[in-house]
Amino acid sequence: MRLVQLTVPTGKRRTILEALEDHGVDYVVTDEESDRKYAAVVYFPLPDPAVEPVLDELQDAGVGEDAYTVVVDAETVVSRRFEALREEYEEGDVESDRISRQELETEAESLTPTFAVFATMTIISSLVATSGLLLDSPAVVVGSMVIAPLIGPALGASVGSVIDEEELFVESVTYQIVGIVFAIGAAAVFAWVVKVTNIVPPGLDISEVGEISERLAPDLLSLVVALGAGVAGIVSIATGISVALVGVMIAAALIPPAAAAGVAIAWGQPAAAIGSTALVLVNVLSVNLAGLLTLWYLGYRPESLFELGQTEKRVRKRVVGLVVIVLVFAVFLGAITYSSYQAGNFEEDVNEEVTAALEAEAYAQYQLLDIQVMMDENYPIQSPRKAVITVGGPPGETAPGLGTEIRERVEQHATDDVEIEIRYVTILEE
C-alpha cells in the first residue's frame, strides 16, 4: 500500500479531485497558502498496482513535473472504498503486485551509490574475496558478496532501457564496466603483493585450491546462477521486496570470479584467467538480459505513448544483442563443460577397468584404494594428463602382471598424453 502526497496546481483542483472520485479513491485536501502557484495538497492511499495508472491519469489532467509527488509506504488503511479499490487492481499475480514506474526508477537510482562509495566498496569486496580464495575459505568468500554494491548498476541498466531513461542506462553500464575493471585489478594487485611477500606458501599451485580452481574452468551451470540472479533481482525491486539477499546472489555471480581472474594474473597465468574473466562477463550480460526481459514481461513501459515504439525497438535491439553475446559465451562454457564431462567419463572408465582387473582370482587379495585423475594446465579447457591408481595388498607379496593388466586396460580409454602411475600400498590387518 502507498500513501500519495500530491501538490495541486492552481486551476487543476476540480479536475484532479474528479479524477480521484472516478477511481473511487479516498482523499484528504488541505489548502496551500505558500503562494507558490499551488492551490492545495491532496493525500490519498492506493494499492501498489494502482499507483502508476492513477498518477499517469493525474499527469494527463495537468499535474506536470513542476509539481511534486511523494509516494511513501502505508502500513495500514482502514476503508471500505480502499478495499474495493484493492480488489479492482490486485489480481494475485506478479504483474499486479509490481510497484509503479515512478517508484521503480527511484528505487533503481537509490540502489546505486555515489561513484566514490561504489568504487571503494567494490575494491574492498574484491580484496576480501581474494583473501577468501587464497585461504580456500567459503565463509570469507560469502562475506565479500555481502558488501559488494553491485545490484544497483546491474539492474539500473535494465530499468533505464525499459522506461526510456537513457541517463540511468548509461550510468549503470558505466558503473558495471568500472566495477569489473576495479574488481579484477584490485584482486591482481593484492594477490601479487601476497605472493611476493610470501604471505601464502611459496610455490602455491592455485589449481590445487578448490575455491579458485572451480572458477578458473567454469561450466554452463554458471549461466543458471546469473540468469536466476537477474530475474530474482528485478522481481524483488519491482514488487517492493527487500533486495539485500538478491544483491548477495548477484555479487556471487560477479565478485569471486573477478577475484579468481586477478589471482591468476598475479600468479603469471593469463591463460588461467581467461575462464574466470569470461565467467564474469557472461554473468554480467546474463543478469542484464534477464532483468530486461523480466521488466518488459511485468508491463513496464515509458511514460509517454509517443516514446513506446522507439523504446520497443531499442529494447528489442538490446535483447537481441545480449542474446547473441550470451550464446557465444555459452558455446565457450559448453566446451569447458564438455571437457569436464570427458574427464569425468575417463575417471569412471578407469575405476571400472581397475575393478574388473582386481576381480580376477589371482588378485583376490588386492583392492582398489584410490584413483586420482590430474588435469593439465591448458586453461580453461583442460584434459587429463595423469592417472594415479593406488592398490592395496598384503605385506611382503607382489602381484606379478597386475600392473601390466591395469595399464593395458586403462590405456584403452586414455590418449597418448595421459601418464598412468600405479602405486602399491601395504594393508595390515589386525
Buried (B, 14 or more C-beta within 10 A) or exposed (E): BBBBBBBBBEEBBEBBBEBBEEBEBBBEBEEBEEEEEBBBBBBBBBBBBBBBEBBBBBBEBBBEEEBEBEBEEBEEBEEEEBEEBBEEBBEEEBBBBBBBBBBBBEBBBEBBBEEEEBBBBBBBBBBBBBBBBBBBEEEBBBBBBBBBBBBBBBBBBBBBBBBBBEEBBEBBBEBBEBBBEBBBBBBBBBBBEBBEEEEBEEEBEBBEBEBBBBBBBBBBEBBEBBBBBBBBBBBBBBBBBEBEEBBBBBBBBBBBBBBBBBBBBBBEBEEBBBBBBBBBBBBBBBBBBBBBBBBBEBBBBBBEEEBEEEBBEBBEEBBEEBBEBBEEBBEBBBBBBEBBEEBEEBBEBBBEBBEEBBEEEEBEEBBBBEBEBBBBEEBBBBBBBBBBBBBBBEEEEEBEEBBEBBBEBBBEBBEEEBEBEBEBEEBEEE
